[in-house]
């Protein structure tokens, strides 16, 4: 069997109607959405399948919607393809790490939904206590961008927080500091430097309060043995110990997402083919910039599922 890397997207990939074909065609996927409605106590299915888009965009709905849709798509895929532990590695971008861990069996769908809900609330609380923003910097590289952020720190916290590719890095921090860094990045030769429409300085040190609250929340949960290893955001390391996962989920909130490093760790572990499970193809796009030689398929509807299954059986 081919060694496959499963990738799960984070916030920003959502769209109205995601996962609907899986819901209609797979009892496993239908069960995921039905159970999510029950756990959350509101009609998530209606928001995901019918919108409106403005409602789906609200973080308290977006995060459980992406998590639920990714797991529904994973369960549909798993019903058609043997996803066994020795041949699989898993990673998820930011919020997507929860999807990866749920897929690996670290915790149940119900616990995952509760954790995602709590995480969103804690991040919102921290964002209100320490307001800030984020910006995407293209074409500058890690070292130069680190220098830029250091020069902007007289205006407040400013840090690289998403190492998506060697050339695409997101920074976060106090609004004025990030604005200054954007200007400095342009002067330093960035191909593009744009402010992002976000509600807080996610993954920066300003999220410390959220990390502390998450640490307390996670103590309430018992995690299970994982059926396959997950590469974690905060350190790009292989993780299979469920208790260590808790610490890493805490660190994830106020540490950078080491996405490029995570993908390279998967490649170095012998992954031959990558599959993005969830709405859109954001992670597939990043993969092309990280390593063009690696095939990255996606599954979000029936057509993409059949295409992926065909590739896997070649």
PyMOL commands that set and color helices and strands:
alter all, ss='L'
color gray80, all
select helices_A, chain A and resi 20-25+27-40+44-50+53-56+59-80+85-87+96-104+109-129+142-155+175-187+205-218+242-253+259-268+282-290+302-312
alter helices_A, ss='H'
color red, helices_A
select strands_A, chain A and resi 4-8+88-92+133-138+158-163+168-173+192-195+229-231+238-239+273-277+295-299
alter strands_A, ss='S'
color yellow, strands_A
deselect
rebuild
show_as cartoon
